[in-house]
Amino acid sequence: IDASLKTGRVELVEGDIRDRQLVTDCLKGIDYCFHLAALRITHCAAEPRHALEVMYDGTFNVLEACVENQIKKLVFASSASVYGQAEDFPTTEKHHPYGNYTLYGAAKMANELMLRSFNQMYGLNYNALRYFNIYGPRMDTHGKYTEVLIRWYRLIAEGKQPLIYGDGKQTMDFIYIEEIARATVLALKSQTCNEVFNIAGGKETSLEELCVALLKAMNSDLKPQY
């Protein structure tokens, strides 16, 4: 961030998307908006009321501010969590959202529907990107609400066995952060609007495979605990 700020082309504003006026002011004179603000899936589960305020009301503030400031296009960070326990593989954008049982996934689905409504009512153009499991530099390894990969990392670093729930055969699709950034910029530049896209690596990795790979990368002799 420091390097970008030194160019003079970036202004950093510390705030909260629940602050309607601040969000509106930040979008004045702006052509395009990337909406990436959200709570983690684990944070939503731990504090559902807080999740409601951020994920629902906060997103509404962003969409409302986009309309008020005549934003040309909004790119929204949705999530593969809308699918929950998917039934079809590979999973296309047409897959139903009824396998989801998380508040986070429900919020992302609701946000997508908000976008459709704002497009219909006000002509707000958007693209929604359903990110799959992201990894890469600057992942939060010390936060309270981390996901499985980071929880394993911390356990291994402490010399403790990583815990796998079930048989470890469950699969996930991982994608590197640079590919996420590239897809997000392309979603803005593209002439295509008002669509939803899966952003994934296209390869299934089981939890067991992931755990073994992490142990190897960390030069650990520990074994997974099931």
Secondary structure as the mmCIF struct_conf table of DSSP 4:
data_model
#
loop_
_struct_conf.conf_type_id
_struct_conf.id
_struct_conf.beg_label_comp_id
_struct_conf.beg_label_asym_id
_struct_conf.beg_label_seq_id
_struct_conf.end_label_comp_id
_struct_conf.end_label_asym_id
_struct_conf.end_label_seq_id
HELX_RH_AL_P HELX_RH_AL_P1 ASP A 2 LYS A 6
TURN_TY1_P TURN_TY1_P1 THR A 7 GLY A 8
BEND BEND1 ARG A 9 ARG A 9
TURN_TY1_P TURN_TY1_P2 ILE A 17 ARG A 18
HELX_RH_AL_P HELX_RH_AL_P2 ARG A 20 CYS A 26
TURN_TY1_P TURN_TY1_P3 LEU A 27 GLY A 29
BEND BEND2 ASP A 31 ASP A 31
STRN STRN1 TYR A 32 HIS A 35
HELX_RH_AL_P HELX_RH_AL_P3 ILE A 41 ALA A 46
HELX_RH_AL_P HELX_RH_AL_P4 PRO A 48 ALA A 51
HELX_RH_PI_P HELX_RH_PI_P1 LEU A 52 GLY A 58
HELX_RH_AL_P HELX_RH_AL_P5 THR A 59 GLU A 68
TURN_TY1_P TURN_TY1_P4 ASN A 69 GLN A 70
BEND BEND3 LYS A 72 LYS A 72
STRN STRN2 LYS A 73 SER A 79
HELX_RH_3T_P HELX_RH_3T_P1 ALA A 80 VAL A 82
TURN_TY1_P TURN_TY1_P5 TYR A 83 TYR A 83
BEND BEND4 GLY A 84 GLN A 85
BEND BEND5 GLU A 87 PRO A 90
HELX_LH_PP_P HELX_LH_PP_P1 THR A 91 THR A 92
TURN_TY1_P TURN_TY1_P6 GLU A 93 LYS A 94
BEND BEND6 HIS A 95 HIS A 95
BEND BEND7 PRO A 97 PRO A 97
TURN_TY1_P TURN_TY1_P7 TYR A 98 GLY A 99
HELX_RH_AL_P HELX_RH_AL_P6 LEU A 103 TYR A 122
STRN STRN3 TYR A 126 TYR A 131
STRN STRN4 ASN A 133 TYR A 135
TURN_TY1_P TURN_TY1_P8 PRO A 137 ARG A 138
BEND BEND8 THR A 141 HIS A 142
BEND BEND9 LYS A 144 TYR A 145
HELX_RH_AL_P HELX_RH_AL_P7 VAL A 148 ALA A 157
TURN_TY1_P TURN_TY1_P9 GLU A 158 GLY A 159
HELX_LH_PP_P HELX_LH_PP_P2 GLN A 161 PRO A 162
STRN STRN5 LEU A 163 LEU A 163
BEND BEND10 TYR A 165 TYR A 165
TURN_TY1_P TURN_TY1_P10 GLY A 166 ASP A 167
BEND BEND11 GLY A 168 GLY A 168
STRN STRN6 THR A 171 TYR A 176
HELX_RH_AL_P HELX_RH_AL_P8 ILE A 177 LYS A 189
BEND BEND12 SER A 190 GLN A 191
BEND BEND13 ASN A 194 ASN A 194
STRN STRN7 GLU A 195 ILE A 199
BEND BEND14 GLY A 202 GLY A 202
STRN STRN8 GLU A 204 SER A 206
HELX_RH_AL_P HELX_RH_AL_P9 LEU A 207 ALA A 217
TURN_TY1_P TURN_TY1_P11 MET A 218 ASN A 219
STRN STRN9 GLN A 225 GLN A 225
#
